[in-house]
Amino acid sequence: APDKGLAEKIPHGLLEKPLAACVHVFPAGVSIYRWQGAVHQGEEWTLMIKTRRKRVRSLVEEIKRMHSYDIPEILVSPVVGGLRDYLSWVAEETRL
């Protein structure tokens, strides 16, 4: 997210749906990237969002709707294991 306000707004929207069980907001870091033929630099906040595979499509659409970027960075990493109680909690919190 380009600013703290959006970095904190997105998690609340995702938790209310409920598309996420937890969102960790990392402090601002510097991002250097190429966009539309030019190199840009700016602060960005990173969000780590915990959800279930079944909720990913809806989560991605909600982030795109809420985000100010034309193409927000959204990457999905599979979970190959973890504390069973934690994984159960994520599943329970993202049920409709």
C-alpha positions, 0 to 999 in steps of 0.5 A: 500500500502506498500509505499507512491509511490504506495499509490499515483500511484494507485489513479492516475490509477483509476481516469484515467480509470475512475474507481474512483471519489476520492481516499483518501490516509491515512498516513502510519500506522503500520500493524501487520499481519500473512502471510505464517505462520509468524507474520509480521509488517510494515508500510502501507498506506490505500486508501479509494476509492469512486466508484459505485457498477457497477465499483467495479469488474473492480476497484478490477481487476485494483488494483490487477494489479497495486499492489505489494502484492500477495493478497492486502487488498481490502474490499468493503463496501456498501453505505446506504446513503449520500448527494445526490449531492455527490453521484451524483458526484461519479456516474458522475465521474465514467461513461464511 
